[in-house]
Amino acid sequence: MKPVDSATIAMLWHDHDAREVALRAAVTERLAENPPPKVDDHVVASYFFAFRTNTLSKAVAEISYHATSGIKDPPPGSLLAACSAQQAGYDPFDSTGRIGILHVAFPLKMMRQPDGHLTSCDLLHTVAGAVIFDMYENQDARLVALTIPDDVLKTFPGPAHGPLGVRKLAGFSADQPAFGTILKPTAGITPDDVERIVGDIAGSQLLMFIKEDEDLYPNLDYSPVAERTKRAVAAIARAKNERGGLGLVFAPHVSGAPNEIVDTVMAVIDAGATGVMFSETYAGGTVRMVREATKSLATPPAIYGHNAGIGSKTNGAIFREVVDLLARLDGIDFRQTAPVRTGAPYIRPYGQEWLASEDALTRPIGNAKPTMITRAGALDQGNIILNMMDVESRGLTSNVLYLAGSALNSTKNSAGKYDSKVGLDGMLEAIDIHHSGELRDVPIAGHLDALVKVAKRDGKKALVECLKQRYPGQVN
């Protein structure tokens, strides 16, 4: 086989993440100095472009032609003109005028429905269509921000519950740390397995939320989701006396063709589910569809908008906070970001992207409730204190769910068997150390070593065992 030449190898090893960090830093700084404009009766889409030959000052003509009216010179004052995009400003990064930020105003006239609302799907296929991402001329393109008029924002349903509503649903106070977990194993399990796994952990007052994994499909002949839900709810009911009056939200995974989704949601609600989970990245419009279909229920299900695969939209296309904003407006109650941890990032987002995502989920937006930030993706006993310190310092305790999957359910006991009690006890012991404040001033780089020393000193055996299993080679 012909070897790949060294020049090609060097090109293939290009560090995409390093470039993305630099790009975001430049865009964030420029937008802070010159925020996207607000244009009456328009949605303003802000882009980063690097054109091969075109310039920022002239690019809107092509965008308007392909993404709006399909005519290059609409007669002034005509309906065609009212349905054509227009330039709303640009900010070149260099003297070529081909690289920088471009603001495009898309008229509501072309997309707004008679009652005044529009949908996230229509927004995206207009502002993030072929003329932005499919044209060879556009050497690089990013949709970096959306500015939506307030009267349009108010037409979106937003979350049914939001953080405080979910807490009320489960009986958790606003200042009480809320934890969740994920069923492990994630696939190849039956309703009997689900009942057993949920039963093993349902008694823990640490937990407010349990969800299925996105790899556990709803309509399997050996594991139908309504039966799984029924069994899980029964296991939670049996643990009622152990929970001290606290509730526990259970969210089964719902997927399928659009014509199947609502029926499946209603089936799991009938079986006792208080939440539902969608892989929202690949189910355009599903969150809004289910939010509308369940809004008249006395207690609509809390929606976990799982963002598995979000990188297919955000890595080189749409800034994550834009995707998260639209998911929040459509009605998600929970959204994963990422945990604070030592060393290299494990999962995106991180850095400025992480801050922007959590801001989009929680800042005041119209009448939409916040979405509950879900710190997940290698959250464990070794970094939970870092996350709790960060959340508390930013005043976000009520807005955050700490979601640990394998750190709770894939921990082994002394007999070498998976034992969620060890994982839960280890997490509780780490929280005890956090409450002591002993590690408050320890630098992040030295946090794990300091945690191990305190855990060993204080005889926190479950925590030590968890750390050994989560950090092999680092913890003895």
N, C-alpha and C positions, 0 to 999 in steps of 0.2 A: 504494500500500500504506500502511495506517495506521501511523504511526510509534509506536514504543514510548515511553510517557510517561516523564518524567524520574524519577519516584518508583520505577517498576519497574526502570529502568536502574540506579539507585542500589542497589536491593535485589539485582539480579543481579550487580553488581560486588562483593558482599560477599566479603571475603577469608577463605575457608574455612581456609586454612593458618594464618593468624594466630590464628583462634579455636582451632584444634586444638592449636597450641603452648601457648596459655594453659590450655586444658582439661587437657592432659597434665601441665603443670607443677603445676596444682592437685591433680590426682588423685595424681601421684607423691609430692608432699609429704605429702598426707593418709595415703596408704597406708604411707609410711615411718614415720609416727608411730603409726598404728594398722593393722598388717598384717592381711591377711585371716585369719580364724580357721580353725583346723583342727577339723573335726567328724568324729567316728568314723563310718566306713561311709558317708561322704557325699563328693561332689565339691562344693566351694564355688565358686560363680561370683560374681565381684564385678563390679558394674555401676556406671556413672554414669548417672543418670536425671535428666531434667527433665520432670516431669509437668505436665499442664495443670490438673488438678483433684485428682488423687490425692496421697497423701503416701507418703513412703518407709516409714513405720511400718505402713501398711496394704496396701502393694502386693503383698506376697508371696501373699496369698490369691488374687489374680487370676492371678499367675504359676503358682502351684501347681495351680490348677484347669486351666489350659490346657496346661501343659507336663508335668504328671505324671499324677495319678490321675483328673482329670476330675470330681472331687466336691469340694464346698466344705466339708463337715463330715464327714470320715471318722471312723468310730467309733474311739475310743481303743483302742490295742492290736490293731487289725485289720490285715490285709494291706494294705488300702487306705491306712491311716494310714502304714504302713511304706513305702509307695510314693508318698508325697506330700511335696513340697518344704516346707521350713520356713525361717523367717527366721533368719539367723545374725549379725545386727547391721546397723546403718546409721549413717551419718554425714552429717547435713544440713549444707548449706553456708550456709543462711540461716534466718531465722525462719519462713518459710512451711512448711518441712519437705517441700517438693515437689522440691527440687533437691539432689543430693549423691550419695553412694555407698551402695549397698545390697548386702549379702552374702546370697546365697540358697544353702542347703544342699540339694543334690539327692541323694536316697538311691540308693546303689549297688544296693539291693534291686530297683529298677525296671529296671535296665539291665545289671547284671553277669551274664556268662554262667557256666555251671556250673563251668568250669575257672578262674574268677576274673578273666578278662580282659574288657575292653570295648574299643571302637574309637573312633577320633577322630571318625568320621562320626556314630556314635550320640551321643557327647558333644556335638558341635556342634548336631545337630538338636534336642537336649533343652535345652541352655543358651542357644542362640542362635536360637530358633524364632520363630514368629509373634507370640507374646505379648510378646516383647522388641522386635522390629523392625517389626512390621506394624500395631500398634495406634495409632490416631490419638491416643489419650490420651497416649501417650509422645511428647512434643514432641521429645525427644532421648533416645537410648539408646546406650550403649557397653558391650560386654563388655570389661572392662579387665584381668581376671586370672582364672586358674583355679588352684585349689588341689586337687591330686589326691593321695589317700592313697599312701604309699610302696609298699604291697603291690600296688596297682594299677599304679603306674609301672613296677614290675619286670616286669609282664606284656607291656609293649610291647617290640618287637624292638630299636628304636634302630638306628643306623647299623651296617652290616656291617663297615665299616672305620674310619670316623672319620679325623681328620687324620693321625695317626701311621700308621694302617693304609694309607691311600692313599699316603703317602710311602714306606712299606715296599714297596708294590706297584710303585712306580716307581723305587725305589732312591735316593730323596732323603733326606738326613739331616734330623733334627728342626730343626736351626738353619739349613738351607739355604733361601734365598728360593725359593718355588715360583711359577711363572708359568703362565698358561694363555692360550689364545686361542680365537676363534670363527671358523668358516668364513665368509668373505666373498668373493663375494656370498652372500646368505643364502637365496635362492630362485632357481628357474629354472636349477638346475645339475644336471648329469648325474654318474654315477659317474666318468666320465673327468675331469670338472672337480674332483671331490672328491679324486681321486688326485693331480692336479696341484697343487692348493692345499695339501694336506697334505704332499706331497713338497717343496714350496718351503720349508716351515718346520720339518719334522720333525727336521732335523739340528741344530737349535739346542738346546744344553744348558740354555738358560734355561727351556725349556718342560717342564712336567710333565703338562700336560693340554690336550687339544683337544676341543672339542665342536661339534656342529652347532647351528644356530640353530633356534628354535621355529617359524620360518616355513618350514622345510624339512620337508615331510611325509614319512612313511615309505613309504606305499604308492602311489607314483606310477608310471604305466606307463613313463615315460621315466627314472625315477630310483628304483628299488626300494632300500629301505634296506639289505637284506642285501648287495646288490652294492656299494653305496656303502661299507659297512663293510669288505668284503673288499678293495676297492681302497685304502682308507685304511690298513688294516693292512699291506698289501703295501708301501705307500710308507714307512711307519714302519720296516718291516723293512729296506728298502734303506738307510735312514739309520743303521742300528745302529752302524756303525763310527765315525760322527761324534759319537755321543752319549756316548762315554766310559763305557759300561756302564750308563747311565741308561735307565730305561723311559719310556714315554709312554702315558698313559691316553687312549683315544679313546672318546667318548660320543656315539653317534648319537641323534637325536631320535626318540622313540617316542610315538605318539599313536594315536587310533582309538577304536572302541567297546570296552567292557570285554571282550567276548568275543574281541577281536583282540589285546589288549595283550600277554598272556603269550606267545602264539605269536610275536609280533613280537620280543619280548625274547629268546626262545630262539633265534630265527633269527639275530639280530645277535651273540649270544654264540657260536653255532656258526661265525659268520663271523670271529670273533676279537675282538669288542668286549670291552674290560675295564671299560667304564662304559656307562651308559644315562642319557638325559635325558628328563624329563617336564615338561610345563607343568602343574605340580602344582596350581595354583590352580583349574583347570577339570577336574581329573581326580580328584575325591574318591574316596579309597580305593585309588587306583592304586598309590601308593608301598607301602602295606602289602601289597597283593595281590602285587606283584612281589617285595618283600622276603621274604615267606613262600614264594613259589614258587621262589626261587633260594637259600634259606638252606642247603640241603643240598649245593650245589655246592662243589667244592674251593675255588674262588675266586669268590664271588658278585660280580656287577658292582657297581662303585661308582655310587651313584645321585645324579645331579644334580637336585635338586628346584627346577626353574626357577620363579621366582615372578612371571613376567609376568602382569599383571592383578591382582596382589595388592591393588591399591588398590580394586578392586571389593568387597573384603571389609573393608579396613582404613580407608578414607576415609569415616568416619561410621558405622562399625559395630563392628568387633572390633579391639582394639589389636593391632598387628602382632606383638608378642612372643608373644601367645597362639597365633596362626596358626603362627609359626615353631616354638614349643614342640611343637605337635602334629605338625608335619612332621618334626621331629627324632625324636620318639618313634616315628613310623611307619617311619623308616629312611633318611632322606636323609643322604648323606655330604657334599654341598656345598649351600650356600645363599647366594644373593647378598644383600649388604647395599648399601653404596654407598661410593665413595671420598671421602677428604678432598680438598677442592679449594678454590681461592680463589674469592671472589665468591659469588653466589647458588647455592643447591643446584641440581644438574642433575636429580637423581633422588631419590626418597624411598627409604629413610628418612634423616633428618638430625636433628641435635640429640638431645634425650632419647630420641626414638623409635629412633634409630640405636644409641645406647648400650644401650637395653633389648633391642633385637633381637639384637645381638652377645652380650649377656649370656645370653639365652635359648638361644642356640646353643652356648655353651661352658661355662657353669657346671656344676658337678657335679649330676646329676639321676639318682637311683636308680643302676641299672647301665647306663644308656644312655651310649654313647660320645658325645663332642662331635661336632658337625657342623662341617665346615671352612668358615669364613667365606670368602666369595668377594667380594672388593672389585671391583666391576664397575659399568659405567655411566659412560662418559666417563673411565675410567682411562687415562692417557696419559703420555707422556714428561715433560710439564710438571707433573704432580702426583704421579708415582710416589715421589719423594723424600719428600714430605709424608706419604704413606701408609706408607712404610717406617719413617720416624721415629716415627709414631704407633704402629704395630704393635710396634716394638722397645721403645718406652717403656712399653707395657702388657704386655710379656712374652708376646705372642701370635704370635710368628714361626712356630711350628710349626703353629698353628691357622689360618693365612691362606693363601689362594690369590689372587694378583694376576691378574685376568682382563682382558686388553685385546684388543678385537676390531679395530675399524677403525684404532686407533692403530698396529697392527702390519700388518694386511693391506690397508689402504686408503691407505697412504702411497705417494706417487708418487716415482719417481726423476727424474734430470735430463732424461730423455727424455720425461717426462710419462706414463709407464706405471706401473701399480700394481706395487709391488715390496716384498714383505714383508721383504726383507733390509735395506732402508733403515729400516723400522720397528723391526726387531729390533736393528739396530746402534745406532739412536738410543736405544732403551731400555737397552741395555748401557752406553752412554756416560753416560746419566743415573745409572745405578747406580754407575758408577765415581766420579762426583762425590759421590754420597751417601756412599760408603765413605771419601772423603777428609775428610768432616766439615766441609767449608768452609761449607756453608749451614745448619749446625745451629742457629745463633742468629739466623738471618734471620727476621723476622716473616712470618707467612703472607701478608699483603697484598703484601709486597715480594718474595715467593719467585720468581715467574716472571721478573721483571726481573733479579734476581740470577743466576738459572740461565742466562739468555741471555748475560749478560756473561761468566760463567765458561766456558760452552760456546764462545763466540767466541774468548775469550782462549786456550783450550787446544786450539783447532783441532778441535773435535768436530763435524765437518761433518754427519754423519748426524743428530745431535741438533738442531743448528740448523735443518736442513731440516724435521725433524719438527715442531719448534715453530712454524716459519713456517706450515706447513700446518694445524696444530691450532689456532693462535691468530692467524688473519689479522686484520690491523689492530692487533694488540698487539705482534707480533714482526716486525721488518723484516730 
